[in-house]
Amino acid sequence: MSQIYPLDSVIRRVNYSELPKDSPSKKGVMIDKNGKHLPRKPLFGEVRCYLVSTVHSAESQISACRIKDISTGLAISLNVTYEVSCQAEQAVKIVQALYDGPHPGAVLEGLICRWLQAFARCQKHEGNPFIRGYFHGLKKQAEDELNRRAKEEIGLMLEARLSLKETDKIKPIQIHSQFFLCALKTIVKN
């Protein structure tokens, strides 16, 4: 019995005999060991076969994508819950993007974490540190960026949702007074 992975209902590696001959809901894709698309099975050489569904979607979660800002010393661990689906015309592009790893889901999760880290670095360079701005609009922007990059770079329809890894450990501070001292820090930008 083979291992089952979260993305198997959308994309999975199969034997040549399992490729569909003519199906509107499934597309068979063959590539060589370097990721080059093969329109038909060659006589010699290694062939990897993938079955891509155009009617199913798959859900999964990355349990800890860590973002760290070395300049401030702040770090955040995020959960990324996502749903993916595929359009038939993008099947070859998706297979070529996700073939080089233990399974397509592992490659996709690596890409998602790299895209998230790149987004955080970009925000830092624009003067809007991701960790500080996470609750002030950057969370939604990061989700939109992940969805955009998945569609443009690998052809996958992605819907990502971010959440803090350990939200149960965040407890509100209760103040039992009508008055309390507050210190403000002014930041002057040139």
CNS distance restraints for C-alpha pairs under 8 A (distance, minus, plus):
assign (resid   4 and name CA) (resid   8 and name CA) 6.81 0.50 0.50
assign (resid   5 and name CA) (resid 103 and name CA) 7.72 0.50 0.50
assign (resid   5 and name CA) (resid 105 and name CA) 7.03 0.50 0.50
assign (resid   6 and name CA) (resid  58 and name CA) 6.54 0.50 0.50
assign (resid   6 and name CA) (resid  59 and name CA) 6.67 0.50 0.50
assign (resid   6 and name CA) (resid  60 and name CA) 5.93 0.50 0.50
assign (resid   6 and name CA) (resid 105 and name CA) 6.78 0.50 0.50
assign (resid   7 and name CA) (resid  11 and name CA) 5.89 0.50 0.50
assign (resid   7 and name CA) (resid  12 and name CA) 7.11 0.50 0.50
assign (resid   7 and name CA) (resid  58 and name CA) 5.46 0.50 0.50
assign (resid   7 and name CA) (resid  59 and name CA) 7.24 0.50 0.50
assign (resid   7 and name CA) (resid  60 and name CA) 7.59 0.50 0.50
assign (resid   7 and name CA) (resid  84 and name CA) 7.98 0.50 0.50
assign (resid   7 and name CA) (resid 104 and name CA) 7.15 0.50 0.50
assign (resid   7 and name CA) (resid 105 and name CA) 5.63 0.50 0.50
assign (resid   8 and name CA) (resid  12 and name CA) 4.85 0.50 0.50
assign (resid   8 and name CA) (resid  58 and name CA) 7.64 0.50 0.50
assign (resid   9 and name CA) (resid  53 and name CA) 6.82 0.50 0.50
assign (resid   9 and name CA) (resid  56 and name CA) 6.19 0.50 0.50
assign (resid   9 and name CA) (resid  57 and name CA) 6.62 0.50 0.50
assign (resid   9 and name CA) (resid  58 and name CA) 6.10 0.50 0.50
assign (resid  10 and name CA) (resid  51 and name CA) 7.86 0.50 0.50
assign (resid  10 and name CA) (resid  52 and name CA) 5.52 0.50 0.50
assign (resid  10 and name CA) (resid  53 and name CA) 4.85 0.50 0.50
assign (resid  10 and name CA) (resid  54 and name CA) 7.20 0.50 0.50
assign (resid  10 and name CA) (resid  56 and name CA) 5.89 0.50 0.50
assign (resid  10 and name CA) (resid  57 and name CA) 5.85 0.50 0.50
assign (resid  10 and name CA) (resid  58 and name CA) 6.23 0.50 0.50
assign (resid  10 and name CA) (resid  84 and name CA) 7.65 0.50 0.50
assign (resid  10 and name CA) (resid  85 and name CA) 6.39 0.50 0.50
assign (resid  10 and name CA) (resid  86 and name CA) 7.06 0.50 0.50
assign (resid  11 and name CA) (resid  50 and name CA) 6.72 0.50 0.50
assign (resid  11 and name CA) (resid  51 and name CA) 5.68 0.50 0.50
assign (resid  11 and name CA) (resid  52 and name CA) 4.54 0.50 0.50
assign (resid  11 and name CA) (resid  53 and name CA) 6.48 0.50 0.50
assign (resid  11 and name CA) (resid  95 and name CA) 7.82 0.50 0.50
assign (resid  11 and name CA) (resid 104 and name CA) 7.09 0.50 0.50
assign (resid  12 and name CA) (resid  50 and name CA) 5.48 0.50 0.50
assign (resid  12 and name CA) (resid  51 and name CA) 5.54 0.50 0.50
assign (resid  12 and name CA) (resid  52 and name CA) 6.83 0.50 0.50
assign (resid  12 and name CA) (resid 103 and name CA) 7.54 0.50 0.50
assign (resid  12 and name CA) (resid 104 and name CA) 7.00 0.50 0.50
assign (resid  13 and name CA) (resid  48 and name CA) 7.29 0.50 0.50
assign (resid  13 and name CA) (resid  49 and name CA) 5.76 0.50 0.50
assign (resid  13 and name CA) (resid  50 and name CA) 4.32 0.50 0.50
assign (resid  13 and name CA) (resid  51 and name CA) 6.33 0.50 0.50
assign (resid  13 and name CA) (resid 103 and name CA) 7.73 0.50 0.50
assign (resid  14 and name CA) (resid  18 and name CA) 6.15 0.50 0.50
assign (resid  14 and name CA) (resid  19 and name CA) 7.29 0.50 0.50
assign (resid  14 and name CA) (resid  48 and name CA) 7.88 0.50 0.50
assign (resid  14 and name CA) (resid  49 and name CA) 5.50 0.50 0.50
assign (resid  14 and name CA) (resid  50 and name CA) 5.43 0.50 0.50
assign (resid  14 and name CA) (resid  51 and name CA) 6.47 0.50 0.50
assign (resid  15 and name CA) (resid  19 and name CA) 7.18 0.50 0.50
assign (resid  15 and name CA) (resid  48 and name CA) 7.92 0.50 0.50
assign (resid  15 and name CA) (resid  49 and name CA) 6.13 0.50 0.50
assign (resid  15 and name CA) (resid  50 and name CA) 7.96 0.50 0.50
assign (resid  16 and name CA) (resid  49 and name CA) 5.95 0.50 0.50
assign (resid  19 and name CA) (resid  27 and name CA) 7.69 0.50 0.50
assign (resid  19 and name CA) (resid  28 and name CA) 5.12 0.50 0.50
assign (resid  19 and name CA) (resid  29 and name CA) 7.91 0.50 0.50
assign (resid  19 and name CA) (resid  49 and name CA) 7.40 0.50 0.50
assign (resid  19 and name CA) (resid  50 and name CA) 7.51 0.50 0.50
assign (resid  19 and name CA) (resid  51 and name CA) 6.44 0.50 0.50
assign (resid  20 and name CA) (resid  26 and name CA) 6.83 0.50 0.50
assign (resid  20 and name CA) (resid  27 and name CA) 6.71 0.50 0.50
assign (resid  20 and name CA) (resid  28 and name CA) 5.99 0.50 0.50
assign (resid  20 and name CA) (resid  51 and name CA) 7.96 0.50 0.50
assign (resid  23 and name CA) (resid  27 and name CA) 6.84 0.50 0.50
assign (resid  24 and name CA) (resid  54 and name CA) 7.96 0.50 0.50
assign (resid  25 and name CA) (resid  53 and name CA) 5.84 0.50 0.50
assign (resid  25 and name CA) (resid  54 and name CA) 5.16 0.50 0.50
assign (resid  25 and name CA) (resid  55 and name CA) 5.72 0.50 0.50
assign (resid  25 and name CA) (resid  88 and name CA) 7.98 0.50 0.50
assign (resid  26 and name CA) (resid  51 and name CA) 6.70 0.50 0.50
assign (resid  26 and name CA) (resid  52 and name CA) 5.61 0.50 0.50
assign (resid  26 and name CA) (resid  53 and name CA) 4.51 0.50 0.50
assign (resid  26 and name CA) (resid  54 and name CA) 5.95 0.50 0.50
assign (resid  26 and name CA) (resid  55 and name CA) 7.83 0.50 0.50
assign (resid  26 and name CA) (resid  88 and name CA) 7.89 0.50 0.50
assign (resid  27 and name CA) (resid  51 and name CA) 5.87 0.50 0.50
assign (resid  27 and name CA) (resid  52 and name CA) 5.12 0.50 0.50
assign (resid  27 and name CA) (resid  53 and name CA) 6.39 0.50 0.50
assign (resid  27 and name CA) (resid  54 and name CA) 7.60 0.50 0.50
assign (resid  27 and name CA) (resid  88 and name CA) 6.90 0.50 0.50
assign (resid  27 and name CA) (resid  91 and name CA) 7.05 0.50 0.50
assign (resid  28 and name CA) (resid  49 and name CA) 7.00 0.50 0.50
assign (resid  28 and name CA) (resid  50 and name CA) 5.78 0.50 0.50
assign (resid  28 and name CA) (resid  51 and name CA) 4.78 0.50 0.50
assign (resid  28 and name CA) (resid  52 and name CA) 6.29 0.50 0.50
assign (resid  29 and name CA) (resid  37 and name CA) 7.40 0.50 0.50
assign (resid  29 and name CA) (resid  38 and name CA) 7.67 0.50 0.50
assign (resid  29 and name CA) (resid  39 and name CA) 7.95 0.50 0.50
assign (resid  29 and name CA) (resid  49 and name CA) 5.74 0.50 0.50
assign (resid  29 and name CA) (resid  50 and name CA) 5.17 0.50 0.50
assign (resid  29 and name CA) (resid  51 and name CA) 6.45 0.50 0.50
assign (resid  29 and name CA) (resid  52 and name CA) 7.51 0.50 0.50
assign (resid  29 and name CA) (resid  91 and name CA) 7.30 0.50 0.50
assign (resid  29 and name CA) (resid  92 and name CA) 6.20 0.50 0.50
assign (resid  29 and name CA) (resid  95 and name CA) 7.29 0.50 0.50
assign (resid  30 and name CA) (resid  37 and name CA) 5.98 0.50 0.50
assign (resid  30 and name CA) (resid  38 and name CA) 5.28 0.50 0.50
assign (resid  30 and name CA) (resid  39 and name CA) 6.95 0.50 0.50
assign (resid  30 and name CA) (resid  40 and name CA) 7.43 0.50 0.50
assign (resid  30 and name CA) (resid  41 and name CA) 7.47 0.50 0.50
assign (resid  30 and name CA) (resid  47 and name CA) 6.47 0.50 0.50
assign (resid  30 and name CA) (resid  48 and name CA) 5.62 0.50 0.50
assign (resid  30 and name CA) (resid  49 and name CA) 4.53 0.50 0.50
assign (resid  30 and name CA) (resid  50 and name CA) 6.40 0.50 0.50
assign (resid  31 and name CA) (resid  35 and name CA) 5.32 0.50 0.50
assign (resid  31 and name CA) (resid  36 and name CA) 5.18 0.50 0.50
assign (resid  31 and name CA) (resid  37 and name CA) 4.42 0.50 0.50
assign (resid  31 and name CA) (resid  38 and name CA) 5.16 0.50 0.50
assign (resid  31 and name CA) (resid  47 and name CA) 5.85 0.50 0.50
assign (resid  31 and name CA) (resid  48 and name CA) 5.35 0.50 0.50
assign (resid  31 and name CA) (resid  49 and name CA) 6.60 0.50 0.50
assign (resid  31 and name CA) (resid  96 and name CA) 7.62 0.50 0.50
assign (resid  32 and name CA) (resid  36 and name CA) 5.44 0.50 0.50
assign (resid  32 and name CA) (resid  37 and name CA) 6.76 0.50 0.50
assign (resid  32 and name CA) (resid  38 and name CA) 6.88 0.50 0.50
assign (resid  32 and name CA) (resid  45 and name CA) 7.59 0.50 0.50
assign (resid  32 and name CA) (resid  46 and name CA) 5.93 0.50 0.50
assign (resid  32 and name CA) (resid  47 and name CA) 4.90 0.50 0.50
assign (resid  32 and name CA) (resid  48 and name CA) 6.04 0.50 0.50
assign (resid  33 and name CA) (resid  46 and name CA) 6.20 0.50 0.50
assign (resid  33 and name CA) (resid  47 and name CA) 6.70 0.50 0.50
assign (resid  33 and name CA) (resid  48 and name CA) 7.02 0.50 0.50
assign (resid  35 and name CA) (resid  96 and name CA) 5.35 0.50 0.50
assign (resid  35 and name CA) (resid  99 and name CA) 7.09 0.50 0.50
assign (resid  35 and name CA) (resid 100 and name CA) 7.83 0.50 0.50
assign (resid  36 and name CA) (resid  96 and name CA) 7.24 0.50 0.50
assign (resid  37 and name CA) (resid  92 and name CA) 7.03 0.50 0.50
assign (resid  37 and name CA) (resid  96 and name CA) 7.57 0.50 0.50
assign (resid  38 and name CA) (resid  42 and name CA) 7.88 0.50 0.50
assign (resid  41 and name CA) (resid  47 and name CA) 7.41 0.50 0.50
assign (resid  42 and name CA) (resid  47 and name CA) 7.95 0.50 0.50
assign (resid  50 and name CA) (resid  95 and name CA) 7.18 0.50 0.50
assign (resid  52 and name CA) (resid  86 and name CA) 7.67 0.50 0.50
assign (resid  52 and name CA) (resid  91 and name CA) 6.30 0.50 0.50
assign (resid  53 and name CA) (resid  86 and name CA) 6.89 0.50 0.50
assign (resid  53 and name CA) (resid  88 and name CA) 7.84 0.50 0.50
assign (resid  54 and name CA) (resid  85 and name CA) 6.97 0.50 0.50
assign (resid  54 and name CA) (resid  86 and name CA) 5.23 0.50 0.50
assign (resid  54 and name CA) (resid  87 and name CA) 5.37 0.50 0.50
assign (resid  54 and name CA) (resid  88 and name CA) 5.64 0.50 0.50
assign (resid  55 and name CA) (resid  85 and name CA) 7.66 0.50 0.50
assign (resid  55 and name CA) (resid  86 and name CA) 7.69 0.50 0.50
assign (resid  56 and name CA) (resid  85 and name CA) 6.51 0.50 0.50
assign (resid  57 and name CA) (resid  83 and name CA) 6.70 0.50 0.50
assign (resid  57 and name CA) (resid  84 and name CA) 5.50 0.50 0.50
assign (resid  57 and name CA) (resid  85 and name CA) 4.60 0.50 0.50
assign (resid  57 and name CA) (resid  86 and name CA) 7.67 0.50 0.50
assign (resid  58 and name CA) (resid  83 and name CA) 5.50 0.50 0.50
assign (resid  58 and name CA) (resid  84 and name CA) 5.41 0.50 0.50
assign (resid  58 and name CA) (resid  85 and name CA) 6.74 0.50 0.50
assign (resid  59 and name CA) (resid  81 and name CA) 7.47 0.50 0.50
assign (resid  59 and name CA) (resid  82 and name CA) 5.67 0.50 0.50
assign (resid  59 and name CA) (resid  83 and name CA) 4.34 0.50 0.50
assign (resid  59 and name CA) (resid  84 and name CA) 6.54 0.50 0.50
assign (resid  60 and name CA) (resid  81 and name CA) 5.97 0.50 0.50
assign (resid  60 and name CA) (resid  82 and name CA) 5.63 0.50 0.50
assign (resid  60 and name CA) (resid  83 and name CA) 6.59 0.50 0.50
assign (resid  61 and name CA) (resid  79 and name CA) 6.90 0.50 0.50
assign (resid  61 and name CA) (resid  80 and name CA) 5.50 0.50 0.50
assign (resid  61 and name CA) (resid  81 and name CA) 4.29 0.50 0.50
assign (resid  61 and name CA) (resid  82 and name CA) 6.11 0.50 0.50
assign (resid  62 and name CA) (resid  79 and name CA) 5.57 0.50 0.50
assign (resid  62 and name CA) (resid  80 and name CA) 5.03 0.50 0.50
assign (resid  62 and name CA) (resid  81 and name CA) 6.43 0.50 0.50
assign (resid  62 and name CA) (resid 109 and name CA) 6.71 0.50 0.50
assign (resid  63 and name CA) (resid  78 and name CA) 7.16 0.50 0.50
assign (resid  63 and name CA) (resid  79 and name CA) 4.76 0.50 0.50
assign (resid  63 and name CA) (resid  80 and name CA) 6.72 0.50 0.50
assign (resid  63 and name CA) (resid 165 and name CA) 7.11 0.50 0.50
assign (resid  64 and name CA) (resid  77 and name CA) 5.52 0.50 0.50
assign (resid  64 and name CA) (resid  78 and name CA) 5.37 0.50 0.50
assign (resid  64 and name CA) (resid  79 and name CA) 5.29 0.50 0.50
assign (resid  64 and name CA) (resid  80 and name CA) 7.70 0.50 0.50
assign (resid  64 and name CA) (resid 165 and name CA) 6.55 0.50 0.50
assign (resid  65 and name CA) (resid  77 and name CA) 5.47 0.50 0.50
assign (resid  65 and name CA) (resid  78 and name CA) 5.08 0.50 0.50
assign (resid  65 and name CA) (resid  79 and name CA) 6.32 0.50 0.50
assign (resid  65 and name CA) (resid  80 and name CA) 7.42 0.50 0.50
assign (resid  65 and name CA) (resid 113 and name CA) 5.76 0.50 0.50
assign (resid  66 and name CA) (resid  75 and name CA) 7.10 0.50 0.50
assign (resid  66 and name CA) (resid  76 and name CA) 5.78 0.50 0.50
assign (resid  66 and name CA) (resid  77 and name CA) 4.34 0.50 0.50
assign (resid  66 and name CA) (resid  78 and name CA) 6.28 0.50 0.50
assign (resid  66 and name CA) (resid 113 and name CA) 7.95 0.50 0.50
assign (resid  67 and name CA) (resid  75 and name CA) 5.62 0.50 0.50
assign (resid  67 and name CA) (resid  76 and name CA) 5.29 0.50 0.50
assign (resid  67 and name CA) (resid  77 and name CA) 6.26 0.50 0.50
assign (resid  67 and name CA) (resid  78 and name CA) 7.83 0.50 0.50
assign (resid  67 and name CA) (resid 116 and name CA) 7.94 0.50 0.50
assign (resid  67 and name CA) (resid 117 and name CA) 6.04 0.50 0.50
assign (resid  67 and name CA) (resid 120 and name CA) 7.35 0.50 0.50
assign (resid  67 and name CA) (resid 131 and name CA) 7.91 0.50 0.50
assign (resid  68 and name CA) (resid  73 and name CA) 7.17 0.50 0.50
assign (resid  68 and name CA) (resid  74 and name CA) 5.96 0.50 0.50
assign (resid  68 and name CA) (resid  75 and name CA) 4.17 0.50 0.50
assign (resid  68 and name CA) (resid  76 and name CA) 6.41 0.50 0.50
assign (resid  69 and name CA) (resid  73 and name CA) 5.66 0.50 0.50
assign (resid  69 and name CA) (resid  74 and name CA) 5.44 0.50 0.50
assign (resid  69 and name CA) (resid  75 and name CA) 6.16 0.50 0.50
assign (resid  69 and name CA) (resid 131 and name CA) 7.76 0.50 0.50
assign (resid  70 and name CA) (resid  74 and name CA) 7.04 0.50 0.50
assign (resid  74 and name CA) (resid 131 and name CA) 7.11 0.50 0.50
assign (resid  75 and name CA) (resid 131 and name CA) 7.13 0.50 0.50
assign (resid  76 and name CA) (resid 131 and name CA) 6.74 0.50 0.50
assign (resid  76 and name CA) (resid 164 and name CA) 7.59 0.50 0.50
assign (resid  77 and name CA) (resid 164 and name CA) 6.27 0.50 0.50
assign (resid  77 and name CA) (resid 165 and name CA) 5.46 0.50 0.50
assign (resid  78 and name CA) (resid 162 and name CA) 6.42 0.50 0.50
assign (resid  78 and name CA) (resid 163 and name CA) 5.62 0.50 0.50
assign (resid  78 and name CA) (resid 164 and name CA) 4.68 0.50 0.50
assign (resid  78 and name CA) (resid 165 and name CA) 4.90 0.50 0.50
assign (resid  79 and name CA) (resid 162 and name CA) 5.76 0.50 0.50
assign (resid  79 and name CA) (resid 163 and name CA) 5.23 0.50 0.50
assign (resid  79 and name CA) (resid 164 and name CA) 6.00 0.50 0.50
assign (resid  79 and name CA) (resid 165 and name CA) 5.30 0.50 0.50
assign (resid  80 and name CA) (resid 160 and name CA) 6.48 0.50 0.50
assign (resid  80 and name CA) (resid 161 and name CA) 5.68 0.50 0.50
assign (resid  80 and name CA) (resid 162 and name CA) 4.79 0.50 0.50
assign (resid  80 and name CA) (resid 163 and name CA) 6.63 0.50 0.50
assign (resid  81 and name CA) (resid 160 and name CA) 5.76 0.50 0.50
assign (resid  81 and name CA) (resid 161 and name CA) 5.19 0.50 0.50
assign (resid  81 and name CA) (resid 162 and name CA) 6.49 0.50 0.50
assign (resid  82 and name CA) (resid 158 and name CA) 6.74 0.50 0.50
assign (resid  82 and name CA) (resid 159 and name CA) 5.43 0.50 0.50
assign (resid  82 and name CA) (resid 160 and name CA) 4.27 0.50 0.50
assign (resid  82 and name CA) (resid 161 and name CA) 6.14 0.50 0.50
assign (resid  83 and name CA) (resid 158 and name CA) 5.75 0.50 0.50
assign (resid  83 and name CA) (resid 159 and name CA) 5.23 0.50 0.50
assign (resid  83 and name CA) (resid 160 and name CA) 6.62 0.50 0.50
assign (resid  84 and name CA) (resid 156 and name CA) 6.70 0.50 0.50
assign (resid  84 and name CA) (resid 157 and name CA) 5.45 0.50 0.50
assign (resid  84 and name CA) (resid 158 and name CA) 4.60 0.50 0.50
assign (resid  84 and name CA) (resid 159 and name CA) 6.52 0.50 0.50
assign (resid  85 and name CA) (resid 156 and name CA) 6.32 0.50 0.50
assign (resid  85 and name CA) (resid 157 and name CA) 5.13 0.50 0.50
assign (resid  85 and name CA) (resid 158 and name CA) 6.77 0.50 0.50
assign (resid  86 and name CA) (resid  90 and name CA) 6.81 0.50 0.50
assign (resid  86 and name CA) (resid  91 and name CA) 6.89 0.50 0.50
assign (resid  86 and name CA) (resid 155 and name CA) 7.47 0.50 0.50
assign (resid  86 and name CA) (resid 156 and name CA) 5.50 0.50 0.50
assign (resid  86 and name CA) (resid 157 and name CA) 5.86 0.50 0.50
assign (resid  87 and name CA) (resid  91 and name CA) 6.76 0.50 0.50
assign (resid  87 and name CA) (resid 156 and name CA) 7.70 0.50 0.50
assign (resid  87 and name CA) (resid 157 and name CA) 7.87 0.50 0.50
assign (resid  90 and name CA) (resid  94 and name CA) 6.16 0.50 0.50
assign (resid  90 and name CA) (resid 155 and name CA) 5.40 0.50 0.50
assign (resid  90 and name CA) (resid 156 and name CA) 7.39 0.50 0.50
assign (resid  91 and name CA) (resid  95 and name CA) 6.22 0.50 0.50
assign (resid  91 and name CA) (resid 155 and name CA) 7.71 0.50 0.50
assign (resid  92 and name CA) (resid  96 and name CA) 6.14 0.50 0.50
assign (resid  93 and name CA) (resid  97 and name CA) 6.22 0.50 0.50
assign (resid  93 and name CA) (resid 154 and name CA) 5.95 0.50 0.50
assign (resid  93 and name CA) (resid 155 and name CA) 6.20 0.50 0.50
assign (resid  94 and name CA) (resid  98 and name CA) 6.14 0.50 0.50
assign (resid  94 and name CA) (resid 154 and name CA) 5.21 0.50 0.50
assign (resid  94 and name CA) (resid 155 and name CA) 5.71 0.50 0.50
assign (resid  94 and name CA) (resid 156 and name CA) 6.43 0.50 0.50
assign (resid  95 and name CA) (resid  99 and name CA) 5.58 0.50 0.50
assign (resid  95 and name CA) (resid 104 and name CA) 7.98 0.50 0.50
assign (resid  97 and name CA) (resid 154 and name CA) 5.76 0.50 0.50
assign (resid  98 and name CA) (resid 103 and name CA) 7.71 0.50 0.50
assign (resid  98 and name CA) (resid 104 and name CA) 4.84 0.50 0.50
assign (resid  98 and name CA) (resid 105 and name CA) 7.70 0.50 0.50
assign (resid  98 and name CA) (resid 107 and name CA) 5.60 0.50 0.50
assign (resid  98 and name CA) (resid 108 and name CA) 6.51 0.50 0.50
assign (resid  99 and name CA) (resid 103 and name CA) 7.01 0.50 0.50
assign (resid  99 and name CA) (resid 104 and name CA) 5.89 0.50 0.50
assign (resid  99 and name CA) (resid 107 and name CA) 7.64 0.50 0.50
assign (resid 100 and name CA) (resid 104 and name CA) 7.72 0.50 0.50
assign (resid 100 and name CA) (resid 107 and name CA) 7.16 0.50 0.50
assign (resid 101 and name CA) (resid 106 and name CA) 6.79 0.50 0.50
assign (resid 101 and name CA) (resid 107 and name CA) 5.80 0.50 0.50
assign (resid 102 and name CA) (resid 106 and name CA) 6.66 0.50 0.50
assign (resid 102 and name CA) (resid 107 and name CA) 7.70 0.50 0.50
assign (resid 103 and name CA) (resid 107 and name CA) 6.76 0.50 0.50
assign (resid 104 and name CA) (resid 108 and name CA) 6.19 0.50 0.50
assign (resid 105 and name CA) (resid 109 and name CA) 6.13 0.50 0.50
assign (resid 106 and name CA) (resid 110 and name CA) 6.31 0.50 0.50
assign (resid 107 and name CA) (resid 111 and name CA) 6.31 0.50 0.50
assign (resid 108 and name CA) (resid 112 and name CA) 6.16 0.50 0.50
assign (resid 109 and name CA) (resid 113 and name CA) 6.31 0.50 0.50
assign (resid 110 and name CA) (resid 114 and name CA) 6.24 0.50 0.50
assign (resid 111 and name CA) (resid 115 and name CA) 6.02 0.50 0.50
assign (resid 112 and name CA) (resid 116 and name CA) 6.13 0.50 0.50
assign (resid 112 and name CA) (resid 146 and name CA) 6.75 0.50 0.50
assign (resid 113 and name CA) (resid 117 and name CA) 6.16 0.50 0.50
assign (resid 114 and name CA) (resid 118 and name CA) 6.07 0.50 0.50
assign (resid 115 and name CA) (resid 119 and name CA) 6.14 0.50 0.50
assign (resid 115 and name CA) (resid 146 and name CA) 6.58 0.50 0.50
assign (resid 115 and name CA) (resid 149 and name CA) 7.72 0.50 0.50
assign (resid 116 and name CA) (resid 120 and name CA) 6.27 0.50 0.50
assign (resid 116 and name CA) (resid 142 and name CA) 6.83 0.50 0.50
assign (resid 116 and name CA) (resid 146 and name CA) 6.98 0.50 0.50
assign (resid 117 and name CA) (resid 121 and name CA) 6.25 0.50 0.50
assign (resid 118 and name CA) (resid 122 and name CA) 6.15 0.50 0.50
assign (resid 119 and name CA) (resid 123 and name CA) 6.26 0.50 0.50
assign (resid 119 and name CA) (resid 142 and name CA) 6.76 0.50 0.50
assign (resid 119 and name CA) (resid 145 and name CA) 7.60 0.50 0.50
assign (resid 120 and name CA) (resid 124 and name CA) 6.29 0.50 0.50
assign (resid 120 and name CA) (resid 129 and name CA) 7.07 0.50 0.50
assign (resid 120 and name CA) (resid 130 and name CA) 5.14 0.50 0.50
assign (resid 120 and name CA) (resid 131 and name CA) 7.89 0.50 0.50
assign (resid 121 and name CA) (resid 125 and name CA) 6.35 0.50 0.50
assign (resid 121 and name CA) (resid 129 and name CA) 7.98 0.50 0.50
assign (resid 121 and name CA) (resid 130 and name CA) 7.81 0.50 0.50
assign (resid 122 and name CA) (resid 126 and name CA) 6.32 0.50 0.50
assign (resid 123 and name CA) (resid 127 and name CA) 6.41 0.50 0.50
assign (resid 123 and name CA) (resid 128 and name CA) 5.12 0.50 0.50
assign (resid 123 and name CA) (resid 129 and name CA) 5.49 0.50 0.50
assign (resid 123 and name CA) (resid 130 and name CA) 5.88 0.50 0.50
assign (resid 124 and name CA) (resid 128 and name CA) 5.32 0.50 0.50
assign (resid 124 and name CA) (resid 129 and name CA) 4.32 0.50 0.50
assign (resid 124 and name CA) (resid 130 and name CA) 6.50 0.50 0.50
assign (resid 125 and name CA) (resid 129 and name CA) 7.87 0.50 0.50
assign (resid 128 and name CA) (resid 132 and name CA) 7.76 0.50 0.50
assign (resid 128 and name CA) (resid 133 and name CA) 6.67 0.50 0.50
assign (resid 129 and name CA) (resid 133 and name CA) 6.08 0.50 0.50
assign (resid 130 and name CA) (resid 134 and name CA) 5.57 0.50 0.50
assign (resid 130 and name CA) (resid 138 and name CA) 6.52 0.50 0.50
assign (resid 133 and name CA) (resid 137 and name CA) 6.65 0.50 0.50
assign (resid 133 and name CA) (resid 138 and name CA) 5.60 0.50 0.50
assign (resid 133 and name CA) (resid 139 and name CA) 7.87 0.50 0.50
assign (resid 134 and name CA) (resid 138 and name CA) 4.78 0.50 0.50
assign (resid 134 and name CA) (resid 139 and name CA) 4.99 0.50 0.50
assign (resid 135 and name CA) (resid 139 and name CA) 6.37 0.50 0.50
assign (resid 137 and name CA) (resid 141 and name CA) 6.50 0.50 0.50
assign (resid 138 and name CA) (resid 142 and name CA) 5.90 0.50 0.50
assign (resid 139 and name CA) (resid 143 and name CA) 6.33 0.50 0.50
assign (resid 139 and name CA) (resid 162 and name CA) 6.89 0.50 0.50
assign (resid 140 and name CA) (resid 144 and name CA) 6.20 0.50 0.50
assign (resid 141 and name CA) (resid 145 and name CA) 6.09 0.50 0.50
assign (resid 142 and name CA) (resid 146 and name CA) 6.22 0.50 0.50
assign (resid 143 and name CA) (resid 147 and name CA) 6.34 0.50 0.50
assign (resid 143 and name CA) (resid 159 and name CA) 7.79 0.50 0.50
assign (resid 143 and name CA) (resid 160 and name CA) 5.62 0.50 0.50
assign (resid 143 and name CA) (resid 161 and name CA) 6.04 0.50 0.50
assign (resid 143 and name CA) (resid 162 and name CA) 6.76 0.50 0.50
assign (resid 144 and name CA) (resid 148 and name CA) 6.11 0.50 0.50
assign (resid 144 and name CA) (resid 160 and name CA) 7.84 0.50 0.50
assign (resid 145 and name CA) (resid 149 and name CA) 6.06 0.50 0.50
assign (resid 146 and name CA) (resid 150 and name CA) 6.16 0.50 0.50
assign (resid 146 and name CA) (resid 158 and name CA) 7.65 0.50 0.50
assign (resid 146 and name CA) (resid 160 and name CA) 6.83 0.50 0.50
assign (resid 147 and name CA) (resid 151 and name CA) 6.38 0.50 0.50
assign (resid 147 and name CA) (resid 157 and name CA) 7.13 0.50 0.50
assign (resid 147 and name CA) (resid 158 and name CA) 5.08 0.50 0.50
assign (resid 147 and name CA) (resid 159 and name CA) 5.78 0.50 0.50
assign (resid 147 and name CA) (resid 160 and name CA) 6.48 0.50 0.50
assign (resid 148 and name CA) (resid 152 and name CA) 6.11 0.50 0.50
assign (resid 149 and name CA) (resid 153 and name CA) 5.50 0.50 0.50
assign (resid 149 and name CA) (resid 154 and name CA) 7.63 0.50 0.50
assign (resid 150 and name CA) (resid 154 and name CA) 5.47 0.50 0.50
assign (resid 150 and name CA) (resid 155 and name CA) 6.22 0.50 0.50
assign (resid 150 and name CA) (resid 156 and name CA) 5.40 0.50 0.50
assign (resid 150 and name CA) (resid 157 and name CA) 6.68 0.50 0.50
assign (resid 150 and name CA) (resid 158 and name CA) 6.24 0.50 0.50
assign (resid 151 and name CA) (resid 155 and name CA) 4.40 0.50 0.50
assign (resid 151 and name CA) (resid 156 and name CA) 4.84 0.50 0.50
assign (resid 151 and name CA) (resid 157 and name CA) 5.52 0.50 0.50
assign (resid 151 and name CA) (resid 158 and name CA) 7.02 0.50 0.50
assign (resid 152 and name CA) (resid 156 and name CA) 7.93 0.50 0.50
assign (resid 163 and name CA) (resid 167 and name CA) 7.98 0.50 0.50
assign (resid 166 and name CA) (resid 170 and name CA) 7.27 0.50 0.50
